[in-house]
Amino acid sequence: MTVLEDRIEMAEERNELTLDELFESLERTTPEGYKVEIVEGAIFMSPQRDTHWEIILDIVEQLRARFPRRRVKSDVRVDYPGHLNGFASDVTLVSENAEKTPAGLWSCDDVEFVAEVISKGTAQNDYGPKKTAYATAEVPVYLVVDPYQGKCHLYSQPKDGDYLSELTVAFGADVDMTATPVGLVLRTGEFPRD
């Protein structure tokens, strides 16, 4: 049995809604232009801002120069370890051999890189429980882009639910990820600030 199957079985035994049931319900009620995520069982909806989208698009374009389109995802649900963690990360890079699960989702085991562009209302998730979930899932590279600080925080070398390495880079400087599975230098010179 997988971790995900164990979580679903435990939720069903306690008569809780599963991630699938929660997302299905939310799809019917979420306003256009909002992103929905479930972090540790709590539902978060955040509007897509222009600054947010500009940074996401810049990251996607730089990844696309190196990786095929089918490997680069944005706002696509992936379930992560922990209690009811279904994230729609801003940018996700899946491995070359990644295949969707029978439920039609990507597996967190196949995620090689995640980037989150923070919003004021959900920043605590990106720096806290989402970072822990990504490290627990052993996502090799996690990038937090903070347009309020004008900085990128690069986390790598996941071990025991945390990242051993952290690098902070100000907007305008390059984020060197050549020694990671991403294998590129991310240019931040055009990242807008909020």
C-alpha positions as CSV (number, residue, x, y, z in Angstrom):
1,M,0.0,0.0,0.0
2,T,1.3,3.5,-0.8
3,V,1.3,6.4,1.6
4,L,-1.5,8.0,-0.3
5,E,-3.7,4.9,-0.1
6,D,-3.0,4.7,3.6
7,R,-4.1,8.3,4.1
8,I,-7.3,7.8,2.1
9,E,-8.1,4.6,4.1
10,M,-7.5,6.4,7.4
11,A,-9.7,9.4,6.3
12,E,-12.5,7.0,5.3
13,E,-12.2,5.2,8.7
14,R,-12.6,8.5,10.5
15,N,-15.5,9.5,8.2
16,E,-13.5,12.5,6.9
17,L,-13.6,13.8,3.4
18,T,-10.8,12.7,1.2
19,L,-8.7,15.1,-0.8
20,D,-10.5,13.9,-4.0
21,E,-13.9,14.7,-2.4
22,L,-12.7,18.1,-1.2
23,F,-11.3,19.1,-4.5
24,E,-14.4,17.9,-6.4
25,S,-16.6,20.0,-4.2
26,L,-14.3,23.1,-4.5
27,E,-14.2,22.9,-8.3
28,R,-17.9,23.7,-8.3
29,T,-17.6,26.7,-6.1
30,T,-14.2,28.3,-6.8
31,P,-14.5,31.7,-8.5
32,E,-12.7,32.2,-11.8
33,G,-9.1,33.5,-11.4
34,Y,-8.5,31.8,-8.0
35,K,-6.2,29.0,-7.1
36,V,-7.2,26.5,-4.5
37,E,-4.9,24.4,-2.4
38,I,-5.4,22.2,0.7
39,V,-2.6,22.4,3.2
40,E,-2.8,20.2,6.2
41,G,-6.6,19.9,5.8
42,A,-7.1,23.7,5.6
43,I,-8.5,25.2,2.3
44,F,-6.7,28.2,0.8
45,M,-8.0,30.2,-2.1
46,S,-5.8,33.0,-3.5
47,P,-6.3,35.3,-6.5
48,Q,-3.8,35.2,-9.3
49,R,-2.0,38.5,-9.3
50,D,-0.1,40.0,-12.3
51,T,3.3,40.1,-10.4
52,H,2.7,36.5,-9.4
53,W,2.0,35.4,-13.0
54,E,4.9,37.3,-14.5
55,I,7.3,35.4,-12.2
56,I,5.7,32.1,-12.8
57,L,5.8,32.6,-16.6
58,D,9.5,33.6,-16.4
59,I,10.4,30.5,-14.5
60,V,8.3,28.3,-16.9
61,E,10.0,29.8,-19.9
62,Q,13.5,29.2,-18.5
63,L,12.6,25.6,-17.7
64,R,11.1,25.1,-21.1
65,A,14.4,26.1,-22.7
66,R,15.8,22.9,-21.1
67,F,12.9,20.5,-20.6
68,P,10.0,19.3,-22.8
69,R,6.6,20.8,-22.2
70,R,5.1,17.6,-20.8
71,R,7.5,17.8,-17.8
72,V,6.8,21.4,-16.8
73,K,3.5,22.0,-14.9
74,S,1.8,25.0,-13.3
75,D,-1.1,25.0,-10.9
76,V,-1.6,21.2,-11.3
77,R,-2.6,19.2,-8.2
78,V,-0.1,16.9,-6.6
79,D,-0.8,15.2,-3.3
80,Y,2.0,15.3,-0.7
81,P,2.8,13.5,2.5
82,G,1.0,14.7,5.7
83,H,-2.6,15.2,6.6
84,L,-4.7,16.2,3.6
85,N,-2.0,17.9,1.5
86,G,-3.1,18.6,-2.0
87,F,-1.0,21.4,-3.6
88,A,-1.3,23.2,-6.9
89,S,2.3,24.5,-6.9
90,D,3.1,27.5,-9.1
91,V,5.7,25.5,-11.0
92,T,6.4,21.8,-10.9
93,L,9.0,19.8,-12.9
94,V,8.3,16.1,-13.1
95,S,10.9,13.4,-13.9
96,E,11.4,12.2,-17.5
97,N,9.7,8.9,-16.7
98,A,6.8,10.3,-14.8
99,E,3.4,8.9,-15.4
100,K,0.0,9.9,-14.0
101,T,-1.5,7.7,-11.3
102,P,-4.7,5.7,-12.1
103,A,-6.6,8.6,-10.5
104,G,-5.1,11.0,-13.2
105,L,-2.7,12.8,-10.8
106,W,1.1,13.2,-10.9
107,S,2.9,11.4,-8.0
108,C,5.0,13.4,-5.6
109,D,7.6,10.7,-6.0
110,D,8.2,12.0,-9.6
111,V,8.6,15.7,-8.7
112,E,12.1,17.0,-9.2
113,F,11.6,20.7,-8.6
114,V,8.9,23.0,-7.2
115,A,8.7,26.8,-7.3
116,E,6.3,28.8,-5.2
117,V,5.8,32.5,-5.7
118,I,4.4,33.7,-2.4
119,S,1.2,35.7,-1.8
120,K,0.8,37.7,1.4
121,G,-2.1,35.6,2.6
122,T,-0.4,32.2,2.1
123,A,3.3,32.9,2.6
124,Q,3.3,31.0,5.9
125,N,2.4,27.8,4.0
126,D,5.2,28.2,1.5
127,Y,7.8,28.7,4.2
128,G,6.2,26.2,6.7
129,P,4.0,23.2,6.0
130,K,4.5,23.1,2.3
131,K,8.3,23.2,2.7
132,T,8.1,20.3,5.2
133,A,5.8,18.3,2.9
134,Y,8.2,18.8,-0.1
135,A,11.2,17.8,2.0
136,T,9.3,14.8,3.4
137,A,8.5,13.8,-0.2
138,E,12.2,14.2,-1.0
139,V,11.6,16.8,-3.7
140,P,15.2,17.5,-4.6
141,V,14.9,21.3,-5.2
142,Y,12.4,23.8,-3.8
143,L,12.4,27.4,-4.7
144,V,10.5,30.1,-2.9
145,V,10.2,33.4,-4.8
146,D,9.3,36.3,-2.6
147,P,8.4,39.4,-4.5
148,Y,7.8,41.3,-1.2
149,Q,11.4,40.7,-0.1
150,G,12.8,40.8,-3.6
151,K,14.5,37.5,-2.9
152,C,14.6,33.8,-3.9
153,H,15.2,31.1,-1.3
154,L,16.5,27.9,-2.8
155,Y,16.2,24.7,-0.7
156,S,18.0,21.5,-1.6
157,Q,19.2,18.2,-0.2
158,P,16.1,16.9,1.5
159,K,16.6,14.7,4.5
160,D,14.2,13.6,7.3
161,G,11.5,16.2,6.5
162,D,13.8,19.2,6.1
163,Y,16.3,20.6,3.6
164,L,20.0,20.6,4.5
165,S,20.9,23.4,2.2
166,E,19.5,26.9,1.8
167,L,20.7,29.7,-0.5
168,T,19.2,33.2,-0.6
169,V,19.6,35.2,-3.7
170,A,18.3,38.8,-4.3
171,F,16.3,39.6,-7.4
172,G,18.7,40.6,-10.2
173,A,21.3,37.9,-9.3
174,D,21.3,34.4,-10.8
175,V,20.1,31.3,-8.9
176,D,22.6,28.6,-9.7
177,M,20.9,25.2,-9.8
178,T,23.5,23.5,-12.1
179,A,24.5,21.0,-9.3
180,T,20.8,19.9,-8.9
181,P,18.5,17.8,-11.0
182,V,17.3,21.1,-12.6
183,G,20.7,21.7,-14.0
184,L,20.3,25.3,-15.0
185,V,21.0,28.9,-13.9
186,L,17.8,30.7,-13.2
187,R,18.0,34.4,-14.1
188,T,15.9,36.7,-11.9
189,G,16.7,40.0,-13.4
190,E,13.2,40.5,-14.8
191,F,11.3,39.3,-11.7
192,P,9.0,42.1,-10.7
193,R,8.5,43.1,-7.0
194,D,5.4,43.8,-5.1
